[in-house]
Amino acid sequence: MEYTRLADLQAELKAGKVKMIDVVNEFLERIDQHTDLNIFLEVFAGDARQRATVIDEKIQHGTAGKLAGLVVSIKDNMCFKDHKVSAASKILEGFESLFTATAVERLLAEDAIVIGRTNCDEFAMGSSNENSAFGSVKNPLNTSLSPGGSSGGAAASVAANLCHIALGSDTGGSIRQPASFTGVIGHKPTYGRVSRYGLIAYASSFDQIGPFGKNMDDIARVMEVMGGKDEMDSTSSSRPADDHGDLAKVEGPLKFAYYADVLEREGLDPEIKAHIEQKIEGLRAEGHTVDALEFPYLDSLVPIYYILTTAEASSNLARYDGVHFGYRSENATDLESTYKKSRTEGFGEEVKRRIMLGTFVLSSGYYDAYYGKAQKARNLIRQKTDEVLADYDAILLPTSPHTAFPLEQELSDPTVMYLEDIFTVQANIAGNPAISVPTGTHSNGMPFGIQLMTGRFEDDKLLRIAKMLISE
């Protein structure tokens, strides 16, 4: 029972040709068959079946919501009332959410069904999904390879046909890179477009919730429901959610920019480079303008990103102290040892590394040299991005320098993995919307994506251009 679009499934449901309970049961059976992929940390089978029964009745009475028929997975850093949430960390062992994240709440209100919570890198820190306290997720397209991170489980749940849509979070590429590795669409909305209330924070001024899917129309429908002001999140924009309508309508011809130095970079896979050059020529042949630009700050993006995000992580993760909630060390004897032992035992190596780095850049004597300077550099990146997008409709980039890499690689320097974010962090630093769309298949058999970025709050334009790129 494969549906490529929610609209097609809803037509079948309305006509009585299929029941939601059957759709849910089929997904649950498939999830059972793919437990070896380690995608789900918990499956909400009872909840999902119960809601399916209720939604079947609503469909019968013509009272079903906009998203009736949609089955969704949520990354394990989003709160869902009366369900466990752990951010894939031991530090939140046994913790149950007291409320539901606004993004999830809005989907539920329109009759979407949440089928389970997906594995991820601990506290969304990582690019391979190997930093989870609960083991690595395997790429469903090739189980010896990584699905990417940190939202690897979310991307894999869509790629393996275990749900229609997955919610992930993107701090520096954590939706787009796994989307590229698993051959699905991954959209990071404009910062503030979707409420972060109920999202366990990694770096508050970078984090953004966004969807994975297999077609642009479903991505757009989910964004229409999730977007808009939330009184519970002061960083959410007061702009109403976009009404996307027919995504096939694109006012053209369009102007695209790409960075010449990106395509000439040594680490970029030659096949991905050739594919992007082919796409550029195709766009020109259709009458669009595609210009090569210089972006002089490319090598500064990753350092700016890691200085600022680790500083925010150091602050955000201070609440996990073994006192208020979550994991508490059994070896603690007093208040100080409770803090030290609980955090040492509860956090994984990568999270501890980033907390330490963030604490260092915020420390007395180094604050201005690192954190202060990085904030100024962030403003410079934002201004430069705005300058480019004032003249162009979109920036065209590779999503990742390569296709999915093997799991359990031996890395002598753990910071090598930080370079995975080189093409994706600009959108997070500047707050712009970006999307990865699967447009190519490598000779090694694995998919890869092209990334598009538009101006802030030009999410509607972004989705239209992305659909045009896929439809070519």
Secondary structure, DSSP 8 states (H G I E B T S, - for coil): ---S-HHHHHHHHHTTSS-HHHHHHHHHHHHHHTGGG--EEEE-HHHHHHHHHHHHHHHHHT---TTTT-EEEEETTB--TTSB--TT-GGGTT-B-SS--HHHHHHHHTT-EEEEEE--SGGG--SSS---TT----BTTBTTB---SSSHHHHHHHHTTS-SEEEEEESSSTTHHHHHHHTSEEEE--TTSB--TTB--SSTTT-EEEEEESSHHHHHHHHHHHBS--TT-TTS-SS-------TT---SS-EEEEEHHHHT-TTS-HHHHHHHHHHHHHHHHTT-EEEEE--TTHHHHHHHHHHHHHHHHHHHGGG-SSSSSS---TT--SHHHHHHHHHHHHS-HHHHHHHHHHHHHTSTTTTIIIIIHHHHHHHHHHHHHHHHHHH-SEEEEESSSSS--BSS---SSGGGGGGGGTTTHHHHHHT--EEEEEEEE-TTS-EEEEEEE-STT-HHHHHHHHHHHHH-
